[in-house]
Amino acid sequence: MDADAPIGLIAGRGALPIEVVEEARRRGRRVVCVDIFEADPALQRVADAYYAVRLGDLGGIIEAFRRHGVREVVLAGKVDKLPALRRVRLDAHGEAVARRTPDYRDTSIVGAFLAVLETSGFEVGHQARYLGHLVPGPGVLSPRAPSEAEAADIQAGLRFASRIAALDIGQAVAVRNGTVVAVEAAEGTDEMIRRAGVLSAGVVVVKVSRPQQDPRYDLPVVGPATITALGEARGTALAVEAGRTLVLERDRVVAAAADADLALVAVAAAARDADV
């Protein structure tokens, strides 16, 4: 990795791309940003170079990075799968990705995409390389610890969520009294929480990584919007995996959890793995 070359950032929606730029700048690195899906307009101001590239125009991404001598590429931000599939138009490089993809699972699509980047001469870096400051260690993050009943639901949720993550269905579940109320699918965690709230008050939400999570993309993320959704759904607790989850704006998250009397805990990965 050439420390003098700029970092290439492939940006989607949300706060993560800004976090990458800010951390890279703290390290004295320049950032070339390619916005592929509804990225924060502030990236045009904070990045050293900015390009908006149509989703599916992989050749445009490669060209932008090569123009600036990029060697290391980082992915950050959300691409909503269903809207993305409806609007995508593939160039020749994108068609190559499609031919490599056996199905439309996230891991298949992104894995093929990264393979094309790597064969084009780029190193795709781990997200935690620039986002490690957002990854919590094990412990209670909120002022209130989970109750005994919530702790039991967290353990049940870890088992359930691990199984759906292994099937690449989703990474989160909502549990009440040991029973699954809702399972995350293509809609995302926050929408799953809202759906669970319609079905039952008092749910506990557990979010995990995939068993073979690729650290280059799609680490589980929670943030203020997650806490807001859980409070509005009359939920009581949120558990994530320590060392494997990104917590955005942690001070705001902890304050919002306190205001809503929610328990927020980062569970050691070994506890999850022991229950699988």
SULRA-V868850 format. One record per residue. N is the residue number from 1. RES is the residue in three letters. PSI is psi in whole degrees, 0 to 359 (NA if undefined). OMEGA is omega in whole degrees, -180 to 180 (999 if undefined). NEAR is the number of other ideal C-beta (glycine too) atoms within 12 Angstrom. Layout:
BEGIN
((N RES PSI OMEGA NEAR) (N RES PSI OMEGA NEAR))
END
This chain:
BEGIN
((1 MET 128 -179 19) (2 ASP 110 -176 17) (3 ALA 343 179 13) (4 ASP 342 180 14) (5 ALA 150 177 24) (6 PRO 157 173 34) (7 ILE 139 173 43) (8 GLY 123 -179 49) (9 LEU 119 173 52) (10 ILE 113 -167 47) (11 ALA 135 170 44) (12 GLY 200 -175 35) (13 ARG 153 174 27) (14 GLY 186 -172 32) (15 ALA 345 -175 32) (16 LEU 317 -180 39) (17 PRO 320 178 43) (18 ILE 320 178 34) (19 GLU 319 179 38) (20 VAL 313 -179 45) (21 VAL 314 -177 38) (22 GLU 319 179 25) (23 GLU 319 178 28) (24 ALA 318 180 32) (25 ARG 324 176 21) (26 ARG 332 179 13) (27 ARG 6 179 19) (28 GLY 21 -179 13) (29 ARG 143 172 30) (30 ARG 156 -176 26) (31 VAL 128 172 41) (32 VAL 116 -174 38) (33 CYS 132 171 44) (34 VAL 115 -180 45) (35 ASP 115 -180 34) (36 ILE 347 -177 37) (37 PHE 95 168 30) (38 GLU 42 -180 21) (39 ALA 160 -180 35) (40 ASP 125 179 29) (41 PRO 338 179 17) (42 ALA 340 178 19) (43 LEU 331 177 36) (44 GLN 332 -178 21) (45 ARG 321 -172 14) (46 VAL 336 179 25) (47 ALA 155 179 36) (48 ASP 330 173 25) (49 ALA 145 -175 26) (50 TYR 134 176 28) (51 TYR 137 170 31) (52 ALA 117 -175 23) (53 VAL 133 180 32) (54 ARG 136 177 21) (55 LEU 127 -177 34) (56 GLY 347 179 28) (57 ASP 70 -178 28) (58 LEU 326 177 38) (59 GLY 324 177 24) (60 GLY 322 177 26) (61 ILE 311 -178 40) (62 ILE 316 -180 33) (63 GLU 316 -180 20) (64 ALA 317 -178 31) (65 PHE 318 180 35) (66 ARG 326 180 23) (67 ARG 330 -177 16) (68 HIS 7 179 30) (69 GLY 27 179 20) (70 VAL 138 173 38) (71 ARG 323 -178 26) (72 GLU 131 -179 36) (73 VAL 139 177 43) (74 VAL 138 175 44) (75 LEU 136 177 41) (76 ALA 142 179 50) (77 GLY 161 -174 37) (78 LYS 138 169 33) (79 VAL 112 -179 34) (80 ASP 118 -168 24) (81 LYS 311 -174 28) (82 LEU 312 174 16) (83 PRO 323 -180 18) (84 ALA 316 -180 27) (85 LEU 329 -180 20) (86 ARG 327 -173 11) (87 ARG 350 -173 18) (88 VAL 139 172 27) (89 ARG 121 -170 18) (90 LEU 136 169 26) (91 ASP 190 -177 22) (92 ALA 319 178 17) (93 HIS 320 177 26) (94 GLY 322 176 28) (95 GLU 325 177 19) (96 ALA 321 176 22) (97 VAL 314 -179 33) (98 ALA 321 -180 24) (99 ARG 333 180 15) (100 ARG 347 -171 22) (101 THR 116 -178 24) (102 PRO 339 -179 13) (103 ASP 186 -177 13) (104 TYR 21 173 19) (105 ARG 149 -179 21) (106 ASP 314 -177 33) (107 THR 324 180 29) (108 SER 314 -178 21) (109 ILE 309 -176 31) (110 VAL 323 178 31) (111 GLY 317 178 27) (112 ALA 322 178 28) (113 PHE 314 180 40) (114 LEU 325 179 33) (115 ALA 320 178 23) (116 VAL 319 177 31) (117 LEU 316 -178 35) (118 GLU 320 177 20) (119 THR 344 176 18) (120 SER 2 173 25) (121 GLY 8 -179 19) (122 PHE 147 170 36) (123 GLU 125 178 23) (124 VAL 113 -174 35) (125 GLY 159 175 33) (126 HIS 142 179 27) (127 GLN 321 -177 36) (128 ALA 346 178 27) (129 ARG 324 180 29) (130 TYR 358 -178 35) (131 LEU 13 -177 37) (132 GLY 333 180 23) (133 HIS 348 179 21) (134 LEU 357 -175 35) (135 VAL 117 -178 32) (136 PRO 151 168 34) (137 GLY 176 -178 22) (138 PRO 144 176 21) (139 GLY 176 178 18) (140 VAL 127 -178 28) (141 LEU 339 -178 34) (142 SER 165 176 33) (143 PRO 328 -178 17) (144 ARG 131 175 21) (145 ALA 157 177 21) (146 PRO 144 173 31) (147 SER 174 179 19) (148 GLU 318 179 12) (149 ALA 318 178 20) (150 GLU 320 178 34) (151 ALA 322 178 25) (152 ALA 320 178 23) (153 ASP 327 176 37) (154 ILE 315 179 43) (155 GLN 319 177 28) (156 ALA 318 180 29) (157 GLY 323 177 48) (158 LEU 319 179 39) (159 ARG 312 -178 27) (160 PHE 312 -177 38) (161 ALA 324 179 45) (162 SER 323 -179 35) (163 ARG 319 179 25) (164 ILE 329 177 29) (165 ALA 323 178 36) (166 ALA 332 178 22) (167 LEU 359 -180 19) (168 ASP 36 176 28) (169 ILE 311 -180 24) (170 GLY 185 -176 38) (171 GLN 8 -177 42) (172 ALA 151 175 48) (173 VAL 157 171 41) (174 ALA 130 -173 47) (175 VAL 145 172 40) (176 ARG 122 179 32) (177 ASN 41 177 19) (178 GLY 2 -179 20) (179 THR 137 177 21) (180 VAL 124 178 29) (181 VAL 322 -179 34) (182 ALA 151 179 36) (183 VAL 134 177 33) (184 GLU 137 172 36) (185 ALA 225 -174 23) (186 ALA 344 -175 22) (187 GLU 340 -179 22) (188 GLY 166 -172 31) (189 THR 313 -175 39) (190 ASP 319 178 34) (191 GLU 325 175 26) (192 MET 320 179 37) (193 ILE 317 179 43) (194 ARG 319 179 28) (195 ARG 319 179 28) (196 ALA 322 -180 38) (197 GLY 330 176 27) (198 VAL 328 -175 19) (199 LEU 327 -176 22) (200 SER 138 169 24) (201 ALA 160 173 19) (202 GLY 22 -179 26) (203 VAL 153 170 44) (204 VAL 129 -178 47) (205 VAL 134 179 55) (206 VAL 130 180 57) (207 LYS 133 -176 49) (208 VAL 169 172 43) (209 SER 166 174 38) (210 ARG 153 180 33) (211 PRO 322 178 22) (212 GLN 53 -176 14) (213 GLN 127 175 30) (214 ASP 116 -175 26) (215 PRO 357 180 25) (216 ARG 346 -178 30) (217 TYR 159 167 35) (218 ASP 37 167 37) (219 LEU 143 179 38) (220 PRO 140 -177 44) (221 VAL 136 167 38) (222 VAL 157 -178 48) (223 GLY 193 -179 34) (224 PRO 323 -180 28) (225 ALA 328 178 26) (226 THR 315 180 42) (227 ILE 319 178 40) (228 THR 313 -180 26) (229 ALA 319 -178 35) (230 LEU 320 177 44) (231 GLY 316 180 31) (232 GLU 332 179 23) (233 ALA 4 180 35) (234 ARG 31 174 26) (235 GLY 172 -176 46) (236 THR 341 -176 39) (237 ALA 152 176 44) (238 LEU 129 176 54) (239 ALA 135 176 51) (240 VAL 172 180 51) (241 GLU 126 175 41) (242 ALA 139 177 29) (243 GLY 356 -177 29) (244 ARG 10 -175 41) (245 THR 145 174 45) (246 LEU 126 177 42) (247 VAL 110 -180 41) (248 LEU 140 174 34) (249 GLU 61 -171 26) (250 ARG 321 180 29) (251 ASP 317 178 17) (252 ARG 321 179 21) (253 VAL 313 -179 35) (254 VAL 319 179 29) (255 ALA 318 179 20) (256 ALA 322 177 31) (257 ALA 319 179 39) (258 ALA 317 -179 20) (259 ASP 325 -178 19) (260 ALA 3 -178 28) (261 ASP 42 178 23) (262 LEU 144 171 41) (263 ALA 133 179 36) (264 LEU 123 -174 47) (265 VAL 142 173 42) (266 ALA 119 -174 37) (267 VAL 135 178 41) (268 ALA 138 -178 23) (269 ALA 328 -180 27) (270 ALA 327 179 15) (271 ALA 320 177 26) (272 ARG 311 -176 39) (273 ASP 328 -179 19) (274 ALA 337 -177 13) (275 ASP 351 -176 22) (276 VAL NA 999 20))
END
